[in-house]
Amino acid sequence: MATLLLVEQLNGVVNDVTARALTAALQIGEPVHAIVLGSDAQAAAKGVAKLQGIGKVLVVEDPAVAHGLAEPVAQLLAKLAGEYNAVVAPASASAKNILPRLAATLDVMQVSEIIAVVSPDTFERPIYAGNAVQTVQSSDPHKIITVRTASFAATGESGFEAPIETVAAAGDPATSRFSGEALATTTRPELTSAKIVVSGGRAMQKAENFQTYIEPIADRLGAAMGASRAAVDAGLAPNDWQVGQTGKVVAPDLYIAVGISGAIQHLAGMKDSKIIVAINKDADAPIFQVADFGLVADLFTALPELDQELAKAMS
């Protein structure tokens, strides 16, 4: 049977995590059909249709699912699930809200945040903050799966476009309603798909220091900005910057950790980065145990010097 992939998109632009989740979906079972919801779904569908391995794209433009509310979306997916062996989605905040409801509706287990596909019914997922890997085999008729996208490469485009089909929504149970949203706008790369991430910890001391010390370096490198949970809890950085077990999981080519001690919860969100650079004045900080390069120095001295050296190198 086919696999259904829930697409992450915003205003017609498909998030990179969708192509990564597609890689996992193709390993679970082909063909893969993608479902696109929300505003500008038709525009997003055209982008998804070009991805390699997509057999068909389903578009739902009904107002009931326009804002991605969990109840009507889960009801729609439950209606479609009979045609699919598995429903797969990136392990995003949206999917974490929708898929558990779908699993409960279908009376099956959910396999969360897989990092590898062993076989169509067997998966690997991290537990204990990434310190152990659990192998899970599901005998359920429908596999409900979220994918830790940092563990999968993105699937590229093919030479043709898959057919696009319009599907009606399953109705609105009216148990919740959309009242509004406030989205942060930025020209920086999306944190979960950025090739370079510069993160700050509680040692940044105040929010203004992120702008003064980290932002210039991130601008020069074209990097996303992140933060530890301690920095977010202290009000130094917004919640959507949080990297870690209870935040976002990233695996960039370069991760620069500034003033971050390296608590196990933070390491769980970034230790798969290809190159890790740590700047911390505490030589015994746990972050140095996973860092490829470490600098024991005061960040308020080291960052301006780094910025000057980058300016020289890029001039």
C-alpha positions as protocol buffer text, in pm:
chain_id: "A"
residue {
  index: 1
  type: MET
  ca { x: 0 y: 0 z: 0 }
}
residue {
  index: 2
  type: ALA
  ca { x: 102 y: 362 z: -50 }
}
residue {
  index: 3
  type: THR
  ca { x: 236 y: 607 z: 205 }
}
residue {
  index: 4
  type: LEU
  ca { x: 74 y: 944 z: 275 }
}
residue {
  index: 5
  type: LEU
  ca { x: 305 y: 1241 z: 348 }
}
residue {
  index: 6
  type: LEU
  ca { x: 175 y: 1548 z: 530 }
}
residue {
  index: 7
  type: VAL
  ca { x: 340 y: 1855 z: 374 }
}
residue {
  index: 8
  type: GLU
  ca { x: 472 y: 2149 z: 575 }
}
residue {
  index: 9
  type: GLN
  ca { x: 417 y: 2471 z: 382 }
}
residue {
  index: 10
  type: LEU
  ca { x: 358 y: 2841 z: 446 }
}
residue {
  index: 11
  type: ASN
  ca { x: 204 y: 3080 z: 195 }
}
residue {
  index: 12
  type: GLY
  ca { x: 277 y: 2845 z: -92 }
}
residue {
  index: 13
  type: VAL
  ca { x: 640 y: 2781 z: 0 }
}
residue {
  index: 14
  type: VAL
  ca { x: 725 y: 2421 z: 92 }
}
residue {
  index: 15
  type: ASN
  ca { x: 948 y: 2383 z: 397 }
}
residue {
  index: 16
  type: ASP
  ca { x: 1272 y: 2190 z: 347 }
}
residue {
  index: 17
  type: VAL
  ca { x: 1167 y: 1945 z: 619 }
}
residue {
  index: 18
  type: THR
  ca { x: 908 y: 1804 z: 380 }
}
residue {
  index: 19
  type: ALA
  ca { x: 1175 y: 1684 z: 136 }
}
residue {
  index: 20
  type: ARG
  ca { x: 1361 y: 1525 z: 427 }
}
residue {
  index: 21
  type: ALA
  ca { x: 1050 y: 1350 z: 557 }
}
residue {
  index: 22
  type: LEU
  ca { x: 989 y: 1231 z: 201 }
}
residue {
  index: 23
  type: THR
  ca { x: 1321 y: 1045 z: 211 }
}
residue {
  index: 24
  type: ALA
  ca { x: 1194 y: 847 z: 511 }
}
residue {
  index: 25
  type: ALA
  ca { x: 852 y: 796 z: 354 }
}
residue {
  index: 26
  type: LEU
  ca { x: 1005 y: 646 z: 39 }
}
residue {
  index: 27
  type: GLN
  ca { x: 1189 y: 392 z: 254 }
}
residue {
  index: 28
  type: ILE
  ca { x: 865 y: 296 z: 430 }
}
residue {
  index: 29
  type: GLY
  ca { x: 663 y: 228 z: 119 }
}
residue {
  index: 30
  type: GLU
  ca { x: 603 y: 349 z: -234 }
}
residue {
  index: 31
  type: PRO
  ca { x: 428 y: 516 z: -398 }
}
residue {
  index: 32
  type: VAL
  ca { x: 421 y: 824 z: -177 }
}
residue {
  index: 33
  type: HIS
  ca { x: 123 y: 1056 z: -204 }
}
residue {
  index: 34
  type: ALA
  ca { x: 156 y: 1404 z: -54 }
}
residue {
  index: 35
  type: ILE
  ca { x: -127 y: 1604 z: 100 }
}
residue {
  index: 36
  type: VAL
  ca { x: -113 y: 1984 z: 106 }
}
residue {
  index: 37
  type: LEU
  ca { x: -334 y: 2199 z: 326 }
}
residue {
  index: 38
  type: GLY
  ca { x: -360 y: 2567 z: 409 }
}
residue {
  index: 39
  type: SER
  ca { x: -344 y: 2897 z: 225 }
}
residue {
  index: 40
  type: ASP
  ca { x: -186 y: 2890 z: -122 }
}
residue {
  index: 41
  type: ALA
  ca { x: -206 y: 2511 z: -117 }
}
residue {
  index: 42
  type: GLN
  ca { x: -214 y: 2497 z: -498 }
}
residue {
  index: 43
  type: ALA
  ca { x: 115 y: 2687 z: -526 }
}
residue {
  index: 44
  type: ALA
  ca { x: 279 y: 2459 z: -268 }
}
residue {
  index: 45
  type: ALA
  ca { x: 138 y: 2152 z: -444 }
}
residue {
  index: 46
  type: LYS
  ca { x: 321 y: 2247 z: -765 }
}
residue {
  index: 47
  type: GLY
  ca { x: 649 y: 2251 z: -574 }
}
residue {
  index: 48
  type: VAL
  ca { x: 581 y: 1919 z: -405 }
}
residue {
  index: 49
  type: ALA
  ca { x: 476 y: 1758 z: -732 }
}
residue {
  index: 50
  type: LYS
  ca { x: 831 y: 1804 z: -864 }
}
residue {
  index: 51
  type: LEU
  ca { x: 995 y: 1606 z: -583 }
}
residue {
  index: 52
  type: GLN
  ca { x: 1136 y: 1267 z: -673 }
}
residue {
  index: 53
  type: GLY
  ca { x: 920 y: 974 z: -565 }
}
residue {
  index: 54
  type: ILE
  ca { x: 593 y: 1164 z: -532 }
}
residue {
  index: 55
  type: GLY
  ca { x: 321 y: 966 z: -707 }
}
residue {
  index: 56
  type: LYS
  ca { x: 34 y: 1208 z: -652 }
}
residue {
  index: 57
  type: VAL
  ca { x: -39 y: 1532 z: -466 }
}
residue {
  index: 58
  type: LEU
  ca { x: -369 y: 1580 z: -284 }
}
residue {
  index: 59
  type: VAL
  ca { x: -480 y: 1940 z: -231 }
}
residue {
  index: 60
  type: VAL
  ca { x: -740 y: 2040 z: 27 }
}
residue {
  index: 61
  type: GLU
  ca { x: -850 y: 2404 z: 15 }
}
residue {
  index: 62
  type: ASP
  ca { x: -1152 y: 2379 z: 244 }
}
residue {
  index: 63
  type: PRO
  ca { x: -1176 y: 2658 z: 507 }
}
residue {
  index: 64
  type: ALA
  ca { x: -1201 y: 2392 z: 777 }
}
residue {
  index: 65
  type: VAL
  ca { x: -835 y: 2298 z: 730 }
}
residue {
  index: 66
  type: ALA
  ca { x: -703 y: 2631 z: 602 }
}
residue {
  index: 67
  type: HIS
  ca { x: -527 y: 2710 z: 931 }
}
residue {
  index: 68
  type: GLY
  ca { x: -410 y: 2358 z: 1013 }
}
residue {
  index: 69
  type: LEU
  ca { x: -629 y: 2311 z: 1319 }
}
residue {
  index: 70
  type: ALA
  ca { x: -560 y: 1966 z: 1459 }
}
residue {
  index: 71
  type: GLU
  ca { x: -917 y: 1836 z: 1487 }
}
residue {
  index: 72
  type: PRO
  ca { x: -1040 y: 1886 z: 1127 }
}
residue {
  index: 73
  type: VAL
  ca { x: -702 y: 1785 z: 981 }
}
residue {
  index: 74
  type: ALA
  ca { x: -689 y: 1465 z: 1187 }
}
residue {
  index: 75
  type: GLN
  ca { x: -1048 y: 1389 z: 1084 }
}
residue {
  index: 76
  type: LEU
  ca { x: -951 y: 1435 z: 718 }
}
residue {
  index: 77
  type: LEU
  ca { x: -643 y: 1213 z: 749 }
}
residue {
  index: 78
  type: ALA
  ca { x: -851 y: 945 z: 924 }
}
residue {
  index: 79
  type: LYS
  ca { x: -1092 y: 951 z: 629 }
}
residue {
  index: 80
  type: LEU
  ca { x: -805 y: 901 z: 384 }
}
residue {
  index: 81
  type: ALA
  ca { x: -602 y: 655 z: 595 }
}
residue {
  index: 82
  type: GLY
  ca { x: -782 y: 346 z: 466 }
}
residue {
  index: 83
  type: GLU
  ca { x: -594 y: 378 z: 137 }
}
residue {
  index: 84
  type: TYR
  ca { x: -251 y: 400 z: 301 }
}
residue {
  index: 85
  type: ASN
  ca { x: -21 y: 175 z: 496 }
}
residue {
  index: 86
  type: ALA
  ca { x: 148 y: 470 z: 668 }
}
residue {
  index: 87
  type: VAL
  ca { x: 95 y: 839 z: 736 }
}
residue {
  index: 88
  type: VAL
  ca { x: 424 y: 1027 z: 769 }
}
residue {
  index: 89
  type: ALA
  ca { x: 500 y: 1385 z: 872 }
}
residue {
  index: 90
  type: PRO
  ca { x: 802 y: 1589 z: 983 }
}
residue {
  index: 91
  type: ALA
  ca { x: 832 y: 1608 z: 1362 }
}
residue {
  index: 92
  type: SER
  ca { x: 720 y: 1972 z: 1364 }
}
residue {
  index: 93
  type: ALA
  ca { x: 501 y: 2151 z: 1618 }
}
residue {
  index: 94
  type: SER
  ca { x: 208 y: 2121 z: 1378 }
}
residue {
  index: 95
  type: ALA
  ca { x: 246 y: 1747 z: 1315 }
}
residue {
  index: 96
  type: LYS
  ca { x: 300 y: 1678 z: 1685 }
}
residue {
  index: 97
  type: ASN
  ca { x: -43 y: 1833 z: 1738 }
}
residue {
  index: 98
  type: ILE
  ca { x: -219 y: 1649 z: 1456 }
}
residue {
  index: 99
  type: LEU
  ca { x: -78 y: 1297 z: 1435 }
}
residue {
  index: 100
  type: PRO
  ca { x: -147 y: 1186 z: 1795 }
}
residue {
  index: 101
  type: ARG
  ca { x: -513 y: 1268 z: 1736 }
}
residue {
  index: 102
  type: LEU
  ca { x: -504 y: 1069 z: 1414 }
}
residue {
  index: 103
  type: ALA
  ca { x: -344 y: 771 z: 1591 }
}
residue {
  index: 104
  type: ALA
  ca { x: -609 y: 782 z: 1864 }
}
residue {
  index: 105
  type: THR
  ca { x: -888 y: 802 z: 1605 }
}
residue {
  index: 106
  type: LEU
  ca { x: -751 y: 496 z: 1422 }
}
residue {
  index: 107
  type: ASP
  ca { x: -676 y: 318 z: 1754 }
}
residue {
  index: 108
  type: VAL
  ca { x: -313 y: 257 z: 1663 }
}
residue {
  index: 109
  type: MET
  ca { x: 21 y: 351 z: 1819 }
}
residue {
  index: 110
  type: GLN
  ca { x: 229 y: 644 z: 1699 }
}
residue {
  index: 111
  type: VAL
  ca { x: 601 y: 602 z: 1630 }
}
residue {
  index: 112
  type: SER
  ca { x: 756 y: 938 z: 1708 }
}
residue {
  index: 113
  type: GLU
  ca { x: 1070 y: 1109 z: 1578 }
}
residue {
  index: 114
  type: ILE
  ca { x: 1224 y: 822 z: 1388 }
}
residue {
  index: 115
  type: ILE
  ca { x: 1588 y: 860 z: 1282 }
}
residue {
  index: 116
  type: ALA
  ca { x: 1614 y: 549 z: 1061 }
}
residue {
  index: 117
  type: VAL
  ca { x: 1389 y: 310 z: 871 }
}
residue {
  index: 118
  type: VAL
  ca { x: 1499 y: -50 z: 925 }
}
residue {
  index: 119
  type: SER
  ca { x: 1208 y: -197 z: 729 }
}
residue {
  index: 120
  type: PRO
  ca { x: 853 y: -85 z: 642 }
}
residue {
  index: 121
  type: ASP
  ca { x: 735 y: -183 z: 992 }
}
residue {
  index: 122
  type: THR
  ca { x: 1053 y: -132 z: 1198 }
}
residue {
  index: 123
  type: PHE
  ca { x: 1210 y: 200 z: 1292 }
}
residue {
  index: 124
  type: GLU
  ca { x: 1479 y: 350 z: 1511 }
}
residue {
  index: 125
  type: ARG
  ca { x: 1414 y: 646 z: 1741 }
}
residue {
  index: 126
  type: PRO
  ca { x: 1623 y: 818 z: 2008 }
}
residue {
  index: 127
  type: ILE
  ca { x: 1531 y: 793 z: 2377 }
}
residue {
  index: 128
  type: TYR
  ca { x: 1682 y: 928 z: 2700 }
}
residue {
  index: 129
  type: ALA
  ca { x: 1775 y: 1259 z: 2536 }
}
residue {
  index: 130
  type: GLY
  ca { x: 1947 y: 1078 z: 2251 }
}
residue {
  index: 131
  type: ASN
  ca { x: 2173 y: 865 z: 2470 }
}
residue {
  index: 132
  type: ALA
  ca { x: 2009 y: 543 z: 2353 }
}
residue {
  index: 133
  type: VAL
  ca { x: 1841 y: 432 z: 2032 }
}
residue {
  index: 134
  type: GLN
  ca { x: 1521 y: 229 z: 2050 }
}
residue {
  index: 135
  type: THR
  ca { x: 1415 y: -10 z: 1774 }
}
residue {
  index: 136
  type: VAL
  ca { x: 1036 y: -17 z: 1738 }
}
residue {
  index: 137
  type: GLN
  ca { x: 837 y: -268 z: 1532 }
}
residue {
  index: 138
  type: SER
  ca { x: 471 y: -196 z: 1466 }
}
residue {
  index: 139
  type: SER
  ca { x: 216 y: -456 z: 1360 }
}
residue {
  index: 140
  type: ASP
  ca { x: -64 y: -199 z: 1335 }
}
residue {
  index: 141
  type: PRO
  ca { x: -251 y: -182 z: 1003 }
}
residue {
  index: 142
  type: HIS
  ca { x: -163 y: 187 z: 976 }
}
residue {
  index: 143
  type: LYS
  ca { x: 176 y: 329 z: 1077 }
}
residue {
  index: 144
  type: ILE
  ca { x: 152 y: 685 z: 1212 }
}
residue {
  index: 145
  type: ILE
  ca { x: 503 y: 828 z: 1204 }
}
residue {
  index: 146
  type: THR
  ca { x: 680 y: 1156 z: 1271 }
}
residue {
  index: 147
  type: VAL
  ca { x: 1030 y: 1197 z: 1131 }
}
residue {
  index: 148
  type: ARG
  ca { x: 1327 y: 1368 z: 1296 }
}
residue {
  index: 149
  type: THR
  ca { x: 1425 y: 1537 z: 971 }
}
residue {
  index: 150
  type: ALA
  ca { x: 1778 y: 1624 z: 1080 }
}
residue {
  index: 151
  type: SER
  ca { x: 1861 y: 1254 z: 1035 }
}
residue {
  index: 152
  type: PHE
  ca { x: 1756 y: 1237 z: 670 }
}
residue {
  index: 153
  type: ALA
  ca { x: 1891 y: 1405 z: 358 }
}
residue {
  index: 154
  type: ALA
  ca { x: 1643 y: 1597 z: 144 }
}
residue {
  index: 155
  type: THR
  ca { x: 1501 y: 1425 z: -161 }
}
residue {
  index: 156
  type: GLY
  ca { x: 1571 y: 1621 z: -479 }
}
residue {
  index: 157
  type: GLU
  ca { x: 1349 y: 1710 z: -770 }
}
residue {
  index: 158
  type: SER
  ca { x: 1267 y: 1470 z: -1051 }
}
residue {
  index: 159
  type: GLY
  ca { x: 1231 y: 1541 z: -1420 }
}
residue {
  index: 160
  type: PHE
  ca { x: 851 y: 1539 z: -1417 }
}
residue {
  index: 161
  type: GLU
  ca { x: 553 y: 1663 z: -1217 }
}
residue {
  index: 162
  type: ALA
  ca { x: 321 y: 1426 z: -1034 }
}
residue {
  index: 163
  type: PRO
  ca { x: -53 y: 1472 z: -1092 }
}
residue {
  index: 164
  type: ILE
  ca { x: -237 y: 1708 z: -857 }
}
residue {
  index: 165
  type: GLU
  ca { x: -583 y: 1612 z: -732 }
}
residue {
  index: 166
  type: THR
  ca { x: -830 y: 1818 z: -528 }
}
residue {
  index: 167
  type: VAL
  ca { x: -983 y: 1646 z: -227 }
}
residue {
  index: 168
  type: ALA
  ca { x: -1275 y: 1759 z: -10 }
}
residue {
  index: 169
  type: ALA
  ca { x: -1234 y: 1801 z: 363 }
}
residue {
  index: 170
  type: ALA
  ca { x: -1406 y: 1563 z: 603 }
}
residue {
  index: 171
  type: GLY
  ca { x: -1592 y: 1839 z: 784 }
}
residue {
  index: 172
  type: ASP
  ca { x: -1519 y: 2046 z: 1093 }
}
residue {
  index: 173
  type: PRO
  ca { x: -1594 y: 1903 z: 1438 }
}
residue {
  index: 174
  type: ALA
  ca { x: -1591 y: 2265 z: 1564 }
}
residue {
  index: 175
  type: THR
  ca { x: -1406 y: 2177 z: 1884 }
}
residue {
  index: 176
  type: SER
  ca { x: -1158 y: 2460 z: 1826 }
}
residue {
  index: 177
  type: ARG
  ca { x: -1148 y: 2776 z: 1618 }
}
residue {
  index: 178
  type: PHE
  ca { x: -880 y: 2992 z: 1464 }
}
residue {
  index: 179
  type: SER
  ca { x: -864 y: 3339 z: 1619 }
}
residue {
  index: 180
  type: GLY
  ca { x: -541 y: 3478 z: 1475 }
}
residue {
  index: 181
  type: GLU
  ca { x: -167 y: 3439 z: 1444 }
}
residue {
  index: 182
  type: ALA
  ca { x: 144 y: 3653 z: 1475 }
}
residue {
  index: 183
  type: LEU
  ca { x: 438 y: 3528 z: 1275 }
}
residue {
  index: 184
  type: ALA
  ca { x: 793 y: 3645 z: 1326 }
}
residue {
  index: 185
  type: THR
  ca { x: 941 y: 3763 z: 998 }
}
residue {
  index: 186
  type: THR
  ca { x: 1308 y: 3715 z: 924 }
}
residue {
  index: 187
  type: THR
  ca { x: 1541 y: 3705 z: 628 }
}
residue {
  index: 188
  type: ARG
  ca { x: 1748 y: 3436 z: 797 }
}
residue {
  index: 189
  type: PRO
  ca { x: 1732 y: 3068 z: 702 }
}
residue {
  index: 190
  type: GLU
  ca { x: 1485 y: 2843 z: 881 }
}
residue {
  index: 191
  type: LEU
  ca { x: 1655 y: 2711 z: 1194 }
}
residue {
  index: 192
  type: THR
  ca { x: 1587 y: 2344 z: 1124 }
}
residue {
  index: 193
  type: SER
  ca { x: 1717 y: 2360 z: 766 }
}
residue {
  index: 194
  type: ALA
  ca { x: 2003 y: 2614 z: 800 }
}
residue {
  index: 195
  type: LYS
  ca { x: 2352 y: 2505 z: 699 }
}
residue {
  index: 196
  type: ILE
  ca { x: 2505 y: 2725 z: 971 }
}
residue {
  index: 197
  type: VAL
  ca { x: 2360 y: 2796 z: 1316 }
}
residue {
  index: 198
  type: VAL
  ca { x: 2499 y: 3033 z: 1579 }
}
residue {
  index: 199
  type: SER
  ca { x: 2343 y: 2976 z: 1922 }
}
residue {
  index: 200
  type: GLY
  ca { x: 2378 y: 3162 z: 2250 }
}
residue {
  index: 201
  type: GLY
  ca { x: 2326 y: 3049 z: 2606 }
}
residue {
  index: 202
  type: ARG
  ca { x: 2242 y: 3206 z: 2939 }
}
residue {
  index: 203
  type: ALA
  ca { x: 2594 y: 3355 z: 2950 }
}
residue {
  index: 204
  type: MET
  ca { x: 2473 y: 3613 z: 2695 }
}
residue {
  index: 205
  type: GLN
  ca { x: 2324 y: 3783 z: 3006 }
}
residue {
  index: 206
  type: LYS
  ca { x: 2065 y: 3995 z: 2823 }
}
residue {
  index: 207
  type: ALA
  ca { x: 1863 y: 3991 z: 2502 }
}
residue {
  index: 208
  type: GLU
  ca { x: 2044 y: 4292 z: 2357 }
}
residue {
  index: 209
  type: ASN
  ca { x: 2370 y: 4098 z: 2360 }
}
residue {
  index: 210
  type: PHE
  ca { x: 2230 y: 3854 z: 2102 }
}
residue {
  index: 211
  type: GLN
  ca { x: 2190 y: 4151 z: 1868 }
}
residue {
  index: 212
  type: THR
  ca { x: 2522 y: 4309 z: 1960 }
}
residue {
  index: 213
  type: TYR
  ca { x: 2748 y: 4005 z: 1957 }
}
residue {
  index: 214
  type: ILE
  ca { x: 2583 y: 3712 z: 1776 }
}
residue {
  index: 215
  type: GLU
  ca { x: 2374 y: 3883 z: 1507 }
}
residue {
  index: 216
  type: PRO
  ca { x: 2672 y: 4041 z: 1318 }
}
residue {
  index: 217
  type: ILE
  ca { x: 2843 y: 3702 z: 1293 }
}
residue {
  index: 218
  type: ALA
  ca { x: 2521 y: 3532 z: 1183 }
}
residue {
  index: 219
  type: ASP
  ca { x: 2474 y: 3802 z: 918 }
}
residue {
  index: 220
  type: ARG
  ca { x: 2823 y: 3750 z: 779 }
}
residue {
  index: 221
  type: LEU
  ca { x: 2783 y: 3373 z: 766 }
}
residue {
  index: 222
  type: GLY
  ca { x: 2423 y: 3370 z: 642 }
}
residue {
  index: 223
  type: ALA
  ca { x: 2339 y: 3168 z: 952 }
}
residue {
  index: 224
  type: ALA
  ca { x: 2028 y: 3105 z: 1157 }
}
residue {
  index: 225
  type: MET
  ca { x: 2027 y: 3214 z: 1520 }
}
residue {
  index: 226
  type: GLY
  ca { x: 1949 y: 2974 z: 1802 }
}
residue {
  index: 227
  type: ALA
  ca { x: 1951 y: 2960 z: 2179 }
}
residue {
  index: 228
  type: SER
  ca { x: 1964 y: 2715 z: 2466 }
}
residue {
  index: 229
  type: ARG
  ca { x: 1658 y: 2650 z: 2680 }
}
residue {
  index: 230
  type: ALA
  ca { x: 1821 y: 2836 z: 2967 }
}
residue {
  index: 231
  type: ALA
  ca { x: 1850 y: 3147 z: 2750 }
}
residue {
  index: 232
  type: VAL
  ca { x: 1490 y: 3116 z: 2632 }
}
residue {
  index: 233
  type: ASP
  ca { x: 1355 y: 3057 z: 2984 }
}
residue {
  index: 234
  type: ALA
  ca { x: 1548 y: 3364 z: 3103 }
}
residue {
  index: 235
  type: GLY
  ca { x: 1378 y: 3575 z: 2835 }
}
residue {
  index: 236
  type: LEU
  ca { x: 1699 y: 3639 z: 2643 }
}
residue {
  index: 237
  type: ALA
  ca { x: 1576 y: 3483 z: 2317 }
}
residue {
  index: 238
  type: PRO
  ca { x: 1240 y: 3396 z: 2159 }
}
residue {
  index: 239
  type: ASN
  ca { x: 1095 y: 3048 z: 2199 }
}
residue {
  index: 240
  type: ASP
  ca { x: 1129 y: 2962 z: 1830 }
}
residue {
  index: 241
  type: TRP
  ca { x: 1509 y: 2990 z: 1861 }
}
residue {
  index: 242
  type: GLN
  ca { x: 1528 y: 2710 z: 2117 }
}
residue {
  index: 243
  type: VAL
  ca { x: 1753 y: 2419 z: 2023 }
}
residue {
  index: 244
  type: GLY
  ca { x: 1737 y: 2101 z: 2227 }
}
residue {
  index: 245
  type: GLN
  ca { x: 1527 y: 1813 z: 2348 }
}
residue {
  index: 246
  type: THR
  ca { x: 1228 y: 2039 z: 2415 }
}
residue {
  index: 247
  type: GLY
  ca { x: 1306 y: 2272 z: 2125 }
}
residue {
  index: 248
  type: LYS
  ca { x: 1420 y: 2220 z: 1768 }
}
residue {
  index: 249
  type: VAL
  ca { x: 1657 y: 1949 z: 1651 }
}
residue {
  index: 250
  type: VAL
  ca { x: 1919 y: 2075 z: 1407 }
}
residue {
  index: 251
  type: ALA
  ca { x: 2203 y: 1915 z: 1213 }
}
residue {
  index: 252
  type: PRO
  ca { x: 2378 y: 2195 z: 1021 }
}
residue {
  index: 253
  type: ASP
  ca { x: 2717 y: 2181 z: 853 }
}
residue {
  index: 254
  type: LEU
  ca { x: 2846 y: 2421 z: 1121 }
}
residue {
  index: 255
  type: TYR
  ca { x: 2707 y: 2479 z: 1471 }
}
residue {
  index: 256
  type: ILE
  ca { x: 2862 y: 2755 z: 1683 }
}
residue {
  index: 257
  type: ALA
  ca { x: 2769 y: 2733 z: 2052 }
}
residue {
  index: 258
  type: VAL
  ca { x: 2839 y: 3055 z: 2240 }
}
residue {
  index: 259
  type: GLY
  ca { x: 2818 y: 3064 z: 2618 }
}
residue {
  index: 260
  type: ILE
  ca { x: 2636 y: 2729 z: 2625 }
}
residue {
  index: 261
  type: SER
  ca { x: 2745 y: 2486 z: 2895 }
}
residue {
  index: 262
  type: GLY
  ca { x: 2628 y: 2177 z: 2706 }
}
residue {
  index: 263
  type: ALA
  ca { x: 2351 y: 2030 z: 2919 }
}
residue {
  index: 264
  type: ILE
  ca { x: 2231 y: 1693 z: 2792 }
}
residue {
  index: 265
  type: GLN
  ca { x: 1897 y: 1844 z: 2685 }
}
residue {
  index: 266
  type: HIS
  ca { x: 2074 y: 2089 z: 2455 }
}
residue {
  index: 267
  type: LEU
  ca { x: 2315 y: 1830 z: 2317 }
}
residue {
  index: 268
  type: ALA
  ca { x: 2019 y: 1614 z: 2214 }
}
residue {
  index: 269
  type: GLY
  ca { x: 1916 y: 1888 z: 1971 }
}
residue {
  index: 270
  type: MET
  ca { x: 2250 y: 1964 z: 1802 }
}
residue {
  index: 271
  type: LYS
  ca { x: 2505 y: 1685 z: 1850 }
}
residue {
  index: 272
  type: ASP
  ca { x: 2444 y: 1554 z: 1496 }
}
residue {
  index: 273
  type: SER
  ca { x: 2592 y: 1875 z: 1350 }
}
residue {
  index: 274
  type: LYS
  ca { x: 2881 y: 1804 z: 1114 }
}
residue {
  index: 275
  type: ILE
  ca { x: 3118 y: 2054 z: 1281 }
}
residue {
  index: 276
  type: ILE
  ca { x: 3064 y: 2193 z: 1631 }
}
residue {
  index: 277
  type: VAL
  ca { x: 3251 y: 2499 z: 1755 }
}
residue {
  index: 278
  type: ALA
  ca { x: 3222 y: 2592 z: 2124 }
}
residue {
  index: 279
  type: ILE
  ca { x: 3313 y: 2923 z: 2288 }
}
residue {
  index: 280
  type: ASN
  ca { x: 3298 y: 2918 z: 2666 }
}
residue {
  index: 281
  type: LYS
  ca { x: 3514 y: 3059 z: 2943 }
}
residue {
  index: 282
  type: ASP
  ca { x: 3465 y: 2743 z: 3152 }
}
residue {
  index: 283
  type: ALA
  ca { x: 3727 y: 2493 z: 3033 }
}
residue {
  index: 284
  type: ASP
  ca { x: 3532 y: 2211 z: 3203 }
}
residue {
  index: 285
  type: ALA
  ca { x: 3201 y: 2284 z: 3029 }
}
residue {
  index: 286
  type: PRO
  ca { x: 3044 y: 1962 z: 2890 }
}
residue {
  index: 287
  type: ILE
  ca { x: 3001 y: 2127 z: 2548 }
}
residue {
  index: 288
  type: PHE
  ca { x: 3374 y: 2077 z: 2484 }
}
residue {
  index: 289
  type: GLN
  ca { x: 3327 y: 1699 z: 2499 }
}
residue {
  index: 290
  type: VAL
  ca { x: 3126 y: 1704 z: 2175 }
}
residue {
  index: 291
  type: ALA
  ca { x: 3293 y: 2005 z: 2010 }
}
residue {
  index: 292
  type: ASP
  ca { x: 3527 y: 1961 z: 1715 }
}
residue {
  index: 293
  type: PHE
  ca { x: 3685 y: 2297 z: 1796 }
}
residue {
  index: 294
  type: GLY
  ca { x: 3678 y: 2468 z: 2133 }
}
residue {
  index: 295
  type: LEU
  ca { x: 3783 y: 2814 z: 2246 }
}
residue {
  index: 296
  type: VAL
  ca { x: 3817 y: 2883 z: 2617 }
}
residue {
  index: 297
  type: ALA
  ca { x: 3755 y: 3257 z: 2628 }
}
residue {
  index: 298
  type: ASP
  ca { x: 3514 y: 3529 z: 2739 }
}
residue {
  index: 299
  type: LEU
  ca { x: 3250 y: 3548 z: 2467 }
}
residue {
  index: 300
  type: PHE
  ca { x: 3231 y: 3928 z: 2498 }
}
residue {
  index: 301
  type: THR
  ca { x: 3594 y: 3943 z: 2390 }
}
residue {
  index: 302
  type: ALA
  ca { x: 3602 y: 3650 z: 2149 }
}
residue {
  index: 303
  type: LEU
  ca { x: 3295 y: 3737 z: 1941 }
}
residue {
  index: 304
  type: PRO
  ca { x: 3404 y: 4090 z: 1840 }
}
residue {
  index: 305
  type: GLU
  ca { x: 3744 y: 3948 z: 1745 }
}
residue {
  index: 306
  type: LEU
  ca { x: 3577 y: 3673 z: 1542 }
}
residue {
  index: 307
  type: ASP
  ca { x: 3360 y: 3932 z: 1369 }
}
residue {
  index: 308
  type: GLN
  ca { x: 3667 y: 4138 z: 1276 }
}
residue {
  index: 309
  type: GLU
  ca { x: 3846 y: 3832 z: 1136 }
}
residue {
  index: 310
  type: LEU
  ca { x: 3539 y: 3734 z: 932 }
}
residue {
  index: 311
  type: ALA
  ca { x: 3519 y: 4090 z: 796 }
}
residue {
  index: 312
  type: LYS
  ca { x: 3882 y: 4070 z: 684 }
}
residue {
  index: 313
  type: ALA
  ca { x: 3835 y: 3728 z: 528 }
}
residue {
  index: 314
  type: MET
  ca { x: 3525 y: 3835 z: 335 }
}
residue {
  index: 315
  type: SER
  ca { x: 3654 y: 4175 z: 222 }
}
